[in-house]
Amino acid sequence: MSNLVSIITPTYNHEGYIDSCIRSVMAQSYSNWEMLIVDDASMDETRKIIKKFTSIDSRISLISHRDNWGISRLVDTYNQALSKCRGKYIAILEGDDFWPADKLKIQMKSLLKSKAVFSYGDWVMTNQFGEGIHLRQYDKYKLSNLRNRKPSKSILKCFNSLRFDIASSTVIMEAKSLRKIGGFTTAVDYPFVDVPTYLQFSLMGEWDYVPSILGYYRRHETSTWFAYAMKANAMGRDDLLICIDAFIETNKIDFGMSVKDMRDREIFLLRKRKNIWLSNFLNKALFPHRYNFIYWLISFIGKRKFQQTLKKYQ
């Protein structure tokens, strides 16, 4: 019998996206899953849409907050869902993202073969309509580092570059290992649970990188990450640097960072800080109700480039 996968889905005011999110789970070719959706006191029709699905599929359950916990208590939201998970593995799918139909089948087959504690893969960034505009691959990184193989903690070399990002929609974690590290975690200077939790998993064992599209990350104006990144220094990279450096120092990790690596990282940060206005403008221009011509142009170029990349990828 296949292993049960527990899917944690935090959501807030996602009435325009939660339907496609849930349907992408129900369409999975791997059927042994449960979906725990945590609605953080949405003020729109999100909860009503979720209840429609809980009434037709017993694998879907809803946890409702009376008050909005927000980004400051995001770690509590995740751990609240984790406390109710029954699966051997934990997958993440935020309420505005979605999955390809064979995601769980492909990933679980690879994960069980590798016996890794953590699995992730390639992903697609979409505009708010779910249209692909960017394919994220990891072909520029060493495979041994991507899989956190010996020397141990080698995945930290990827994180330390500050260019490395994992879409949470592609992540599946061993529940036993997640609970062993105390569940989801966060950092003082970084409010999200993704990177702080992943860093802890770097100490737990080998990872399974799957070179297939395993998730779709939707970029839209009301996302919590977008609101945070627009206010943070260097689109949040400065906060991320503090988080990673603090983890490395606390755990006394030395993975042989070269002078070139340090220089490349600093140059990257300087460019981010210098061009923050341009990054903010281009991000805002991705939304159709503003800068209509610029949105059309960026979307056209992005979708065309995405299709060209996808052909090579396949």
ChimeraX commands (.cxc) that place a marker at each C-alpha (Angstrom):
marker #1 position 0.00,0.00,0.00 radius 0.5
marker #1 position 1.30,3.50,-0.86 radius 0.5
marker #1 position 2.33,5.86,1.90 radius 0.5
marker #1 position -0.11,8.51,3.07 radius 0.5
marker #1 position 0.95,12.06,2.17 radius 0.5
marker #1 position -0.42,14.87,4.34 radius 0.5
marker #1 position -0.77,18.15,2.45 radius 0.5
marker #1 position -0.65,21.38,4.45 radius 0.5
marker #1 position -2.38,24.33,2.76 radius 0.5
marker #1 position -2.36,27.71,4.51 radius 0.5
marker #1 position -4.70,30.20,2.87 radius 0.5
marker #1 position -5.95,33.77,3.31 radius 0.5
marker #1 position -8.24,35.68,0.95 radius 0.5
marker #1 position -7.55,33.32,-1.92 radius 0.5
marker #1 position -11.07,33.16,-3.35 radius 0.5
marker #1 position -9.70,33.57,-6.87 radius 0.5
marker #1 position -7.15,30.76,-6.51 radius 0.5
marker #1 position -8.19,28.20,-3.88 radius 0.5
marker #1 position -10.52,26.35,-6.28 radius 0.5
marker #1 position -7.72,25.54,-8.74 radius 0.5
marker #1 position -5.40,24.73,-5.83 radius 0.5
marker #1 position -7.75,22.08,-4.42 radius 0.5
marker #1 position -8.71,20.71,-7.84 radius 0.5
marker #1 position -5.01,20.19,-8.65 radius 0.5
marker #1 position -4.77,17.95,-5.57 radius 0.5
marker #1 position -7.96,16.04,-6.37 radius 0.5
marker #1 position -6.62,15.42,-9.89 radius 0.5
marker #1 position -3.46,13.69,-8.60 radius 0.5
marker #1 position -2.71,10.26,-10.09 radius 0.5
marker #1 position -1.39,9.33,-6.62 radius 0.5
marker #1 position -4.53,9.05,-4.52 radius 0.5
marker #1 position -3.33,8.28,-0.99 radius 0.5
marker #1 position -3.33,11.79,0.44 radius 0.5
marker #1 position -5.09,14.00,2.94 radius 0.5
marker #1 position -5.34,17.77,2.61 radius 0.5
marker #1 position -5.44,20.01,5.69 radius 0.5
marker #1 position -6.41,23.55,4.74 radius 0.5
marker #1 position -5.91,26.29,7.33 radius 0.5
marker #1 position -8.02,29.37,6.59 radius 0.5
marker #1 position -6.56,32.36,8.43 radius 0.5
marker #1 position -9.86,34.20,8.93 radius 0.5
marker #1 position -10.34,35.12,5.28 radius 0.5
marker #1 position -12.67,38.06,4.64 radius 0.5
marker #1 position -13.73,36.91,1.16 radius 0.5
marker #1 position -15.36,33.71,-0.15 radius 0.5
marker #1 position -12.33,31.48,0.47 radius 0.5
marker #1 position -13.87,29.51,3.34 radius 0.5
marker #1 position -17.14,28.99,1.47 radius 0.5
marker #1 position -15.27,27.54,-1.52 radius 0.5
marker #1 position -13.24,25.21,0.72 radius 0.5
marker #1 position -16.39,23.90,2.43 radius 0.5
marker #1 position -17.79,22.99,-0.97 radius 0.5
marker #1 position -14.88,20.60,-1.43 radius 0.5
marker #1 position -14.88,19.20,2.12 radius 0.5
marker #1 position -18.48,18.13,1.54 radius 0.5
marker #1 position -17.60,16.06,-1.51 radius 0.5
marker #1 position -14.17,14.62,-0.59 radius 0.5
marker #1 position -13.50,13.26,2.91 radius 0.5
marker #1 position -9.74,13.53,2.33 radius 0.5
marker #1 position -10.04,17.33,2.56 radius 0.5
marker #1 position -10.47,19.00,5.95 radius 0.5
marker #1 position -10.70,22.63,7.06 radius 0.5
marker #1 position -9.14,24.34,10.07 radius 0.5
marker #1 position -10.61,27.82,10.59 radius 0.5
marker #1 position -9.13,30.70,12.54 radius 0.5
marker #1 position -11.54,33.07,14.26 radius 0.5
marker #1 position -8.95,35.85,14.09 radius 0.5
marker #1 position -6.24,36.51,11.55 radius 0.5
marker #1 position -2.89,35.17,12.80 radius 0.5
marker #1 position -1.03,36.78,9.92 radius 0.5
marker #1 position 2.57,36.47,8.86 radius 0.5
marker #1 position 3.89,36.95,12.41 radius 0.5
marker #1 position 2.26,33.66,13.44 radius 0.5
marker #1 position 2.75,31.77,10.21 radius 0.5
marker #1 position 4.91,29.19,11.99 radius 0.5
marker #1 position 2.01,28.54,14.40 radius 0.5
marker #1 position -0.35,28.06,11.48 radius 0.5
marker #1 position 1.92,25.44,9.92 radius 0.5
marker #1 position 2.51,23.60,13.19 radius 0.5
marker #1 position -1.20,23.64,13.98 radius 0.5
marker #1 position -1.80,21.75,10.75 radius 0.5
marker #1 position 1.19,19.47,11.38 radius 0.5
marker #1 position -0.31,18.40,14.73 radius 0.5
marker #1 position -3.28,16.95,12.85 radius 0.5
marker #1 position -1.32,15.28,10.03 radius 0.5
marker #1 position -1.46,11.47,9.88 radius 0.5
marker #1 position 0.83,10.92,6.90 radius 0.5
marker #1 position 4.32,9.50,6.79 radius 0.5
marker #1 position 5.23,12.40,4.53 radius 0.5
marker #1 position 4.31,16.10,4.61 radius 0.5
marker #1 position 3.76,18.12,1.44 radius 0.5
marker #1 position 3.24,21.88,1.18 radius 0.5
marker #1 position 0.79,23.62,-1.14 radius 0.5
marker #1 position -0.19,27.20,-0.35 radius 0.5
marker #1 position -3.71,28.26,-1.27 radius 0.5
marker #1 position -2.70,30.35,-4.28 radius 0.5
marker #1 position -0.42,27.70,-5.84 radius 0.5
marker #1 position -1.19,24.46,-7.69 radius 0.5
marker #1 position 0.29,21.14,-8.82 radius 0.5
marker #1 position 0.72,19.18,-12.07 radius 0.5
marker #1 position -1.37,15.99,-12.08 radius 0.5
marker #1 position 1.53,13.52,-11.68 radius 0.5
marker #1 position 3.43,15.50,-9.04 radius 0.5
marker #1 position 2.89,13.12,-6.11 radius 0.5
marker #1 position 3.30,9.99,-8.23 radius 0.5
marker #1 position 6.64,11.11,-9.68 radius 0.5
marker #1 position 7.99,12.53,-6.46 radius 0.5
marker #1 position 6.94,9.71,-4.14 radius 0.5
marker #1 position 8.43,7.10,-6.47 radius 0.5
marker #1 position 11.76,8.95,-6.46 radius 0.5
marker #1 position 11.62,9.68,-2.74 radius 0.5
marker #1 position 10.96,6.09,-1.71 radius 0.5
marker #1 position 13.80,4.90,-3.93 radius 0.5
marker #1 position 16.29,7.40,-2.54 radius 0.5
marker #1 position 15.11,7.02,1.08 radius 0.5
marker #1 position 15.82,10.74,1.54 radius 0.5
marker #1 position 14.37,12.90,4.30 radius 0.5
marker #1 position 13.53,15.83,2.01 radius 0.5
marker #1 position 12.42,16.07,-1.60 radius 0.5
marker #1 position 11.98,18.97,-4.04 radius 0.5
marker #1 position 12.21,19.72,-7.74 radius 0.5
marker #1 position 11.85,22.19,-10.59 radius 0.5
marker #1 position 8.96,24.64,-10.63 radius 0.5
marker #1 position 7.14,27.16,-12.75 radius 0.5
marker #1 position 6.36,30.76,-11.82 radius 0.5
marker #1 position 3.03,31.88,-13.24 radius 0.5
marker #1 position 1.22,35.17,-13.49 radius 0.5
marker #1 position -1.99,35.60,-11.50 radius 0.5
marker #1 position -3.93,33.78,-14.22 radius 0.5
marker #1 position -1.82,30.63,-13.85 radius 0.5
marker #1 position 0.07,31.16,-17.12 radius 0.5
marker #1 position 3.72,30.09,-17.02 radius 0.5
marker #1 position 6.25,32.94,-17.26 radius 0.5
marker #1 position 9.42,31.37,-15.84 radius 0.5
marker #1 position 10.82,27.85,-15.41 radius 0.5
marker #1 position 13.14,27.42,-12.43 radius 0.5
marker #1 position 15.79,24.70,-12.83 radius 0.5
marker #1 position 18.95,23.91,-10.90 radius 0.5
marker #1 position 21.33,22.85,-13.67 radius 0.5
marker #1 position 23.98,25.36,-12.55 radius 0.5
marker #1 position 24.43,23.64,-9.19 radius 0.5
marker #1 position 26.39,20.49,-8.42 radius 0.5
marker #1 position 24.09,17.48,-8.14 radius 0.5
marker #1 position 25.90,16.28,-5.01 radius 0.5
marker #1 position 25.12,19.62,-3.34 radius 0.5
marker #1 position 21.50,19.60,-4.50 radius 0.5
marker #1 position 21.12,16.18,-2.90 radius 0.5
marker #1 position 22.93,17.17,0.29 radius 0.5
marker #1 position 25.35,14.30,-0.06 radius 0.5
marker #1 position 28.74,13.89,1.57 radius 0.5
marker #1 position 30.30,16.04,2.69 radius 0.5
marker #1 position 27.18,16.47,4.80 radius 0.5
marker #1 position 25.29,19.77,4.80 radius 0.5
marker #1 position 26.49,20.48,1.26 radius 0.5
marker #1 position 23.05,21.90,0.33 radius 0.5
marker #1 position 24.09,24.91,2.44 radius 0.5
marker #1 position 26.51,25.87,-0.34 radius 0.5
marker #1 position 23.46,26.43,-2.54 radius 0.5
marker #1 position 21.55,28.44,0.07 radius 0.5
marker #1 position 24.62,30.48,0.91 radius 0.5
marker #1 position 24.77,31.89,-2.63 radius 0.5
marker #1 position 21.45,33.70,-1.93 radius 0.5
marker #1 position 20.39,32.85,-5.49 radius 0.5
marker #1 position 19.02,29.45,-4.52 radius 0.5
marker #1 position 15.29,29.21,-3.92 radius 0.5
marker #1 position 12.97,26.25,-3.48 radius 0.5
marker #1 position 9.27,26.62,-4.23 radius 0.5
marker #1 position 7.31,25.26,-1.27 radius 0.5
marker #1 position 4.84,23.69,-3.71 radius 0.5
marker #1 position 7.55,21.20,-4.70 radius 0.5
marker #1 position 8.53,20.17,-1.17 radius 0.5
marker #1 position 7.79,16.83,0.52 radius 0.5
marker #1 position 9.36,16.11,3.91 radius 0.5
marker #1 position 9.58,12.99,6.03 radius 0.5
marker #1 position 7.13,13.62,8.88 radius 0.5
marker #1 position 9.31,11.82,11.43 radius 0.5
marker #1 position 12.29,14.06,10.65 radius 0.5
marker #1 position 10.14,17.19,10.66 radius 0.5
marker #1 position 8.84,16.39,14.13 radius 0.5
marker #1 position 12.35,15.51,15.27 radius 0.5
marker #1 position 13.53,19.05,14.57 radius 0.5
marker #1 position 10.55,20.41,16.50 radius 0.5
marker #1 position 8.25,21.01,13.56 radius 0.5
marker #1 position 8.30,24.04,11.32 radius 0.5
marker #1 position 10.55,26.85,12.45 radius 0.5
marker #1 position 11.25,30.49,11.67 radius 0.5
marker #1 position 13.93,33.11,12.36 radius 0.5
marker #1 position 13.96,36.45,14.14 radius 0.5
marker #1 position 14.81,38.39,11.00 radius 0.5
marker #1 position 12.89,36.22,8.51 radius 0.5
marker #1 position 9.14,35.65,9.10 radius 0.5
marker #1 position 8.56,32.72,6.74 radius 0.5
marker #1 position 8.96,29.04,7.64 radius 0.5
marker #1 position 10.45,27.79,4.39 radius 0.5
marker #1 position 14.19,28.54,4.53 radius 0.5
marker #1 position 14.60,28.22,8.35 radius 0.5
marker #1 position 12.94,24.79,8.23 radius 0.5
marker #1 position 14.93,23.70,5.18 radius 0.5
marker #1 position 18.16,24.73,6.88 radius 0.5
marker #1 position 17.31,22.46,9.81 radius 0.5
marker #1 position 16.67,19.62,7.37 radius 0.5
marker #1 position 20.20,20.05,5.99 radius 0.5
marker #1 position 21.37,18.39,9.23 radius 0.5
marker #1 position 18.96,15.46,8.99 radius 0.5
marker #1 position 20.24,13.49,6.01 radius 0.5
marker #1 position 20.31,13.26,2.22 radius 0.5
marker #1 position 17.84,15.11,0.01 radius 0.5
marker #1 position 16.11,13.99,-3.16 radius 0.5
marker #1 position 16.24,16.50,-6.00 radius 0.5
marker #1 position 13.83,15.52,-8.81 radius 0.5
marker #1 position 14.50,17.21,-12.20 radius 0.5
marker #1 position 10.80,17.43,-13.10 radius 0.5
marker #1 position 8.21,20.19,-12.75 radius 0.5
marker #1 position 6.65,19.50,-9.35 radius 0.5
marker #1 position 4.79,22.72,-8.60 radius 0.5
marker #1 position 3.44,26.03,-9.84 radius 0.5
marker #1 position 4.10,29.21,-7.88 radius 0.5
marker #1 position 1.59,31.96,-8.63 radius 0.5
marker #1 position 2.86,35.56,-8.49 radius 0.5
marker #1 position 0.09,38.00,-7.60 radius 0.5
marker #1 position -0.24,41.33,-5.84 radius 0.5
marker #1 position -1.98,40.14,-2.67 radius 0.5
marker #1 position 0.53,37.39,-1.79 radius 0.5
marker #1 position 2.10,37.66,1.66 radius 0.5
marker #1 position 5.57,37.18,0.20 radius 0.5
marker #1 position 5.08,40.02,-2.27 radius 0.5
marker #1 position 3.93,42.41,0.47 radius 0.5
marker #1 position 6.97,41.48,2.57 radius 0.5
marker #1 position 9.49,41.66,-0.28 radius 0.5
marker #1 position 8.31,45.10,-1.39 radius 0.5
marker #1 position 9.14,46.52,2.06 radius 0.5
marker #1 position 12.29,44.52,2.84 radius 0.5
marker #1 position 15.84,45.42,1.87 radius 0.5
marker #1 position 17.08,43.83,-1.36 radius 0.5
marker #1 position 13.73,42.05,-1.82 radius 0.5
marker #1 position 14.30,40.17,1.43 radius 0.5
marker #1 position 17.79,38.92,0.60 radius 0.5
marker #1 position 19.40,40.87,3.46 radius 0.5
marker #1 position 17.04,39.20,5.96 radius 0.5
marker #1 position 17.76,35.86,4.33 radius 0.5
marker #1 position 21.51,36.42,4.68 radius 0.5
marker #1 position 21.13,37.08,8.43 radius 0.5
marker #1 position 19.03,33.94,8.78 radius 0.5
marker #1 position 21.53,31.71,6.94 radius 0.5
marker #1 position 24.63,33.17,8.62 radius 0.5
marker #1 position 23.04,32.80,12.07 radius 0.5
marker #1 position 22.22,29.15,11.36 radius 0.5
marker #1 position 25.75,28.40,10.16 radius 0.5
marker #1 position 27.31,30.15,13.15 radius 0.5
marker #1 position 24.96,28.53,15.71 radius 0.5
marker #1 position 25.67,25.05,14.36 radius 0.5
marker #1 position 29.41,25.75,13.87 radius 0.5
marker #1 position 29.31,24.63,10.24 radius 0.5
marker #1 position 32.30,25.06,7.96 radius 0.5
marker #1 position 31.73,23.94,4.39 radius 0.5
marker #1 position 34.74,25.63,2.83 radius 0.5
marker #1 position 33.30,28.85,1.47 radius 0.5
marker #1 position 35.89,30.33,-0.87 radius 0.5
marker #1 position 36.89,33.98,-1.25 radius 0.5
marker #1 position 35.26,33.92,-4.69 radius 0.5
marker #1 position 32.00,32.62,-3.21 radius 0.5
marker #1 position 32.00,35.42,-0.66 radius 0.5
marker #1 position 32.77,38.04,-3.31 radius 0.5
marker #1 position 30.02,36.73,-5.64 radius 0.5
marker #1 position 27.49,36.82,-2.81 radius 0.5
marker #1 position 28.40,40.39,-1.86 radius 0.5
marker #1 position 28.22,41.56,-5.49 radius 0.5
marker #1 position 24.81,39.93,-5.82 radius 0.5
marker #1 position 23.54,41.72,-2.70 radius 0.5
marker #1 position 24.94,45.07,-3.81 radius 0.5
marker #1 position 23.13,44.75,-7.14 radius 0.5
marker #1 position 19.90,43.84,-5.37 radius 0.5
marker #1 position 20.15,46.86,-3.08 radius 0.5
marker #1 position 21.11,49.19,-5.91 radius 0.5
marker #1 position 18.31,48.04,-8.20 radius 0.5
marker #1 position 15.55,47.72,-5.58 radius 0.5
marker #1 position 13.47,50.41,-7.30 radius 0.5
marker #1 position 13.65,48.54,-10.62 radius 0.5
marker #1 position 12.75,45.21,-8.98 radius 0.5
marker #1 position 9.75,46.80,-7.26 radius 0.5
marker #1 position 8.59,48.44,-10.46 radius 0.5
marker #1 position 8.88,45.28,-12.56 radius 0.5
marker #1 position 7.12,43.21,-9.91 radius 0.5
marker #1 position 4.24,45.67,-9.78 radius 0.5
marker #1 position 4.11,45.70,-13.57 radius 0.5
marker #1 position 3.28,41.99,-13.55 radius 0.5
marker #1 position -0.25,42.83,-12.41 radius 0.5
marker #1 position -2.74,43.67,-15.18 radius 0.5
marker #1 position -4.69,46.47,-13.52 radius 0.5
marker #1 position -1.58,48.68,-13.43 radius 0.5
marker #1 position 0.81,49.79,-16.18 radius 0.5
marker #1 position -1.30,47.91,-18.75 radius 0.5
marker #1 position 1.14,48.15,-21.65 radius 0.5
marker #1 position 4.13,47.19,-19.48 radius 0.5
marker #1 position 2.18,44.25,-18.05 radius 0.5
marker #1 position 1.31,43.08,-21.55 radius 0.5
marker #1 position 4.92,43.44,-22.75 radius 0.5
marker #1 position 6.50,41.67,-19.75 radius 0.5
marker #1 position 3.88,38.94,-19.82 radius 0.5
marker #1 position 4.35,38.41,-23.58 radius 0.5
marker #1 position 8.15,38.21,-23.32 radius 0.5
marker #1 position 7.97,36.02,-20.21 radius 0.5
marker #1 position 5.49,33.55,-21.68 radius 0.5
marker #1 position 7.40,33.34,-24.97 radius 0.5
marker #1 position 10.73,32.75,-23.22 radius 0.5
marker #1 position 9.04,30.23,-20.92 radius 0.5
marker #1 position 7.69,28.23,-23.86 radius 0.5
marker #1 position 11.13,28.18,-25.51 radius 0.5
marker #1 position 12.76,27.00,-22.29 radius 0.5
marker #1 position 10.08,24.38,-21.77 radius 0.5
marker #1 position 10.72,22.87,-25.21 radius 0.5
marker #1 position 14.43,22.45,-24.41 radius 0.5
marker #1 position 13.54,21.14,-20.95 radius 0.5
marker #1 position 11.26,18.42,-22.31 radius 0.5
marker link #1:1,2 radius 0.2
marker link #1:2,3 radius 0.2
marker link #1:3,4 radius 0.2
marker link #1:4,5 radius 0.2
marker link #1:5,6 radius 0.2
marker link #1:6,7 radius 0.2
marker link #1:7,8 radius 0.2
marker link #1:8,9 radius 0.2
marker link #1:9,10 radius 0.2
marker link #1:10,11 radius 0.2
marker link #1:11,12 radius 0.2
marker link #1:12,13 radius 0.2
marker link #1:13,14 radius 0.2
marker link #1:14,15 radius 0.2
marker link #1:15,16 radius 0.2
marker link #1:16,17 radius 0.2
marker link #1:17,18 radius 0.2
marker link #1:18,19 radius 0.2
marker link #1:19,20 radius 0.2
marker link #1:20,21 radius 0.2
marker link #1:21,22 radius 0.2
marker link #1:22,23 radius 0.2
marker link #1:23,24 radius 0.2
marker link #1:24,25 radius 0.2
marker link #1:25,26 radius 0.2
marker link #1:26,27 radius 0.2
marker link #1:27,28 radius 0.2
marker link #1:28,29 radius 0.2
marker link #1:29,30 radius 0.2
marker link #1:30,31 radius 0.2
marker link #1:31,32 radius 0.2
marker link #1:32,33 radius 0.2
marker link #1:33,34 radius 0.2
marker link #1:34,35 radius 0.2
marker link #1:35,36 radius 0.2
marker link #1:36,37 radius 0.2
marker link #1:37,38 radius 0.2
marker link #1:38,39 radius 0.2
marker link #1:39,40 radius 0.2
marker link #1:40,41 radius 0.2
marker link #1:41,42 radius 0.2
marker link #1:42,43 radius 0.2
marker link #1:43,44 radius 0.2
marker link #1:44,45 radius 0.2
marker link #1:45,46 radius 0.2
marker link #1:46,47 radius 0.2
marker link #1:47,48 radius 0.2
marker link #1:48,49 radius 0.2
marker link #1:49,50 radius 0.2
marker link #1:50,51 radius 0.2
marker link #1:51,52 radius 0.2
marker link #1:52,53 radius 0.2
marker link #1:53,54 radius 0.2
marker link #1:54,55 radius 0.2
marker link #1:55,56 radius 0.2
marker link #1:56,57 radius 0.2
marker link #1:57,58 radius 0.2
marker link #1:58,59 radius 0.2
marker link #1:59,60 radius 0.2
marker link #1:60,61 radius 0.2
marker link #1:61,62 radius 0.2
marker link #1:62,63 radius 0.2
marker link #1:63,64 radius 0.2
marker link #1:64,65 radius 0.2
marker link #1:65,66 radius 0.2
marker link #1:66,67 radius 0.2
marker link #1:67,68 radius 0.2
marker link #1:68,69 radius 0.2
marker link #1:69,70 radius 0.2
marker link #1:70,71 radius 0.2
marker link #1:71,72 radius 0.2
marker link #1:72,73 radius 0.2
marker link #1:73,74 radius 0.2
marker link #1:74,75 radius 0.2
marker link #1:75,76 radius 0.2
marker link #1:76,77 radius 0.2
marker link #1:77,78 radius 0.2
marker link #1:78,79 radius 0.2
marker link #1:79,80 radius 0.2
marker link #1:80,81 radius 0.2
marker link #1:81,82 radius 0.2
marker link #1:82,83 radius 0.2
marker link #1:83,84 radius 0.2
marker link #1:84,85 radius 0.2
marker link #1:85,86 radius 0.2
marker link #1:86,87 radius 0.2
marker link #1:87,88 radius 0.2
marker link #1:88,89 radius 0.2
marker link #1:89,90 radius 0.2
marker link #1:90,91 radius 0.2
marker link #1:91,92 radius 0.2
marker link #1:92,93 radius 0.2
marker link #1:93,94 radius 0.2
marker link #1:94,95 radius 0.2
marker link #1:95,96 radius 0.2
marker link #1:96,97 radius 0.2
marker link #1:97,98 radius 0.2
marker link #1:98,99 radius 0.2
marker link #1:99,100 radius 0.2
marker link #1:100,101 radius 0.2
marker link #1:101,102 radius 0.2
marker link #1:102,103 radius 0.2
marker link #1:103,104 radius 0.2
marker link #1:104,105 radius 0.2
marker link #1:105,106 radius 0.2
marker link #1:106,107 radius 0.2
marker link #1:107,108 radius 0.2
marker link #1:108,109 radius 0.2
marker link #1:109,110 radius 0.2
marker link #1:110,111 radius 0.2
marker link #1:111,112 radius 0.2
marker link #1:112,113 radius 0.2
marker link #1:113,114 radius 0.2
marker link #1:114,115 radius 0.2
marker link #1:115,116 radius 0.2
marker link #1:116,117 radius 0.2
marker link #1:117,118 radius 0.2
marker link #1:118,119 radius 0.2
marker link #1:119,120 radius 0.2
marker link #1:120,121 radius 0.2
marker link #1:121,122 radius 0.2
marker link #1:122,123 radius 0.2
marker link #1:123,124 radius 0.2
marker link #1:124,125 radius 0.2
marker link #1:125,126 radius 0.2
marker link #1:126,127 radius 0.2
marker link #1:127,128 radius 0.2
marker link #1:128,129 radius 0.2
marker link #1:129,130 radius 0.2
marker link #1:130,131 radius 0.2
marker link #1:131,132 radius 0.2
marker link #1:132,133 radius 0.2
marker link #1:133,134 radius 0.2
marker link #1:134,135 radius 0.2
marker link #1:135,136 radius 0.2
marker link #1:136,137 radius 0.2
marker link #1:137,138 radius 0.2
marker link #1:138,139 radius 0.2
marker link #1:139,140 radius 0.2
marker link #1:140,141 radius 0.2
marker link #1:141,142 radius 0.2
marker link #1:142,143 radius 0.2
marker link #1:143,144 radius 0.2
marker link #1:144,145 radius 0.2
marker link #1:145,146 radius 0.2
marker link #1:146,147 radius 0.2
marker link #1:147,148 radius 0.2
marker link #1:148,149 radius 0.2
marker link #1:149,150 radius 0.2
marker link #1:150,151 radius 0.2
marker link #1:151,152 radius 0.2
marker link #1:152,153 radius 0.2
marker link #1:153,154 radius 0.2
marker link #1:154,155 radius 0.2
marker link #1:155,156 radius 0.2
marker link #1:156,157 radius 0.2
marker link #1:157,158 radius 0.2
marker link #1:158,159 radius 0.2
marker link #1:159,160 radius 0.2
marker link #1:160,161 radius 0.2
marker link #1:161,162 radius 0.2
marker link #1:162,163 radius 0.2
marker link #1:163,164 radius 0.2
marker link #1:164,165 radius 0.2
marker link #1:165,166 radius 0.2
marker link #1:166,167 radius 0.2
marker link #1:167,168 radius 0.2
marker link #1:168,169 radius 0.2
marker link #1:169,170 radius 0.2
marker link #1:170,171 radius 0.2
marker link #1:171,172 radius 0.2
marker link #1:172,173 radius 0.2
marker link #1:173,174 radius 0.2
marker link #1:174,175 radius 0.2
marker link #1:175,176 radius 0.2
marker link #1:176,177 radius 0.2
marker link #1:177,178 radius 0.2
marker link #1:178,179 radius 0.2
marker link #1:179,180 radius 0.2
marker link #1:180,181 radius 0.2
marker link #1:181,182 radius 0.2
marker link #1:182,183 radius 0.2
marker link #1:183,184 radius 0.2
marker link #1:184,185 radius 0.2
marker link #1:185,186 radius 0.2
marker link #1:186,187 radius 0.2
marker link #1:187,188 radius 0.2
marker link #1:188,189 radius 0.2
marker link #1:189,190 radius 0.2
marker link #1:190,191 radius 0.2
marker link #1:191,192 radius 0.2
marker link #1:192,193 radius 0.2
marker link #1:193,194 radius 0.2
marker link #1:194,195 radius 0.2
marker link #1:195,196 radius 0.2
marker link #1:196,197 radius 0.2
marker link #1:197,198 radius 0.2
marker link #1:198,199 radius 0.2
marker link #1:199,200 radius 0.2
marker link #1:200,201 radius 0.2
marker link #1:201,202 radius 0.2
marker link #1:202,203 radius 0.2
marker link #1:203,204 radius 0.2
marker link #1:204,205 radius 0.2
marker link #1:205,206 radius 0.2
marker link #1:206,207 radius 0.2
marker link #1:207,208 radius 0.2
marker link #1:208,209 radius 0.2
marker link #1:209,210 radius 0.2
marker link #1:210,211 radius 0.2
marker link #1:211,212 radius 0.2
marker link #1:212,213 radius 0.2
marker link #1:213,214 radius 0.2
marker link #1:214,215 radius 0.2
marker link #1:215,216 radius 0.2
marker link #1:216,217 radius 0.2
marker link #1:217,218 radius 0.2
marker link #1:218,219 radius 0.2
marker link #1:219,220 radius 0.2
marker link #1:220,221 radius 0.2
marker link #1:221,222 radius 0.2
marker link #1:222,223 radius 0.2
marker link #1:223,224 radius 0.2
marker link #1:224,225 radius 0.2
marker link #1:225,226 radius 0.2
marker link #1:226,227 radius 0.2
marker link #1:227,228 radius 0.2
marker link #1:228,229 radius 0.2
marker link #1:229,230 radius 0.2
marker link #1:230,231 radius 0.2
marker link #1:231,232 radius 0.2
marker link #1:232,233 radius 0.2
marker link #1:233,234 radius 0.2
marker link #1:234,235 radius 0.2
marker link #1:235,236 radius 0.2
marker link #1:236,237 radius 0.2
marker link #1:237,238 radius 0.2
marker link #1:238,239 radius 0.2
marker link #1:239,240 radius 0.2
marker link #1:240,241 radius 0.2
marker link #1:241,242 radius 0.2
marker link #1:242,243 radius 0.2
marker link #1:243,244 radius 0.2
marker link #1:244,245 radius 0.2
marker link #1:245,246 radius 0.2
marker link #1:246,247 radius 0.2
marker link #1:247,248 radius 0.2
marker link #1:248,249 radius 0.2
marker link #1:249,250 radius 0.2
marker link #1:250,251 radius 0.2
marker link #1:251,252 radius 0.2
marker link #1:252,253 radius 0.2
marker link #1:253,254 radius 0.2
marker link #1:254,255 radius 0.2
marker link #1:255,256 radius 0.2
marker link #1:256,257 radius 0.2
marker link #1:257,258 radius 0.2
marker link #1:258,259 radius 0.2
marker link #1:259,260 radius 0.2
marker link #1:260,261 radius 0.2
marker link #1:261,262 radius 0.2
marker link #1:262,263 radius 0.2
marker link #1:263,264 radius 0.2
marker link #1:264,265 radius 0.2
marker link #1:265,266 radius 0.2
marker link #1:266,267 radius 0.2
marker link #1:267,268 radius 0.2
marker link #1:268,269 radius 0.2
marker link #1:269,270 radius 0.2
marker link #1:270,271 radius 0.2
marker link #1:271,272 radius 0.2
marker link #1:272,273 radius 0.2
marker link #1:273,274 radius 0.2
marker link #1:274,275 radius 0.2
marker link #1:275,276 radius 0.2
marker link #1:276,277 radius 0.2
marker link #1:277,278 radius 0.2
marker link #1:278,279 radius 0.2
marker link #1:279,280 radius 0.2
marker link #1:280,281 radius 0.2
marker link #1:281,282 radius 0.2
marker link #1:282,283 radius 0.2
marker link #1:283,284 radius 0.2
marker link #1:284,285 radius 0.2
marker link #1:285,286 radius 0.2
marker link #1:286,287 radius 0.2
marker link #1:287,288 radius 0.2
marker link #1:288,289 radius 0.2
marker link #1:289,290 radius 0.2
marker link #1:290,291 radius 0.2
marker link #1:291,292 radius 0.2
marker link #1:292,293 radius 0.2
marker link #1:293,294 radius 0.2
marker link #1:294,295 radius 0.2
marker link #1:295,296 radius 0.2
marker link #1:296,297 radius 0.2
marker link #1:297,298 radius 0.2
marker link #1:298,299 radius 0.2
marker link #1:299,300 radius 0.2
marker link #1:300,301 radius 0.2
marker link #1:301,302 radius 0.2
marker link #1:302,303 radius 0.2
marker link #1:303,304 radius 0.2
marker link #1:304,305 radius 0.2
marker link #1:305,306 radius 0.2
marker link #1:306,307 radius 0.2
marker link #1:307,308 radius 0.2
marker link #1:308,309 radius 0.2
marker link #1:309,310 radius 0.2
marker link #1:310,311 radius 0.2
marker link #1:311,312 radius 0.2
marker link #1:312,313 radius 0.2
marker link #1:313,314 radius 0.2
view
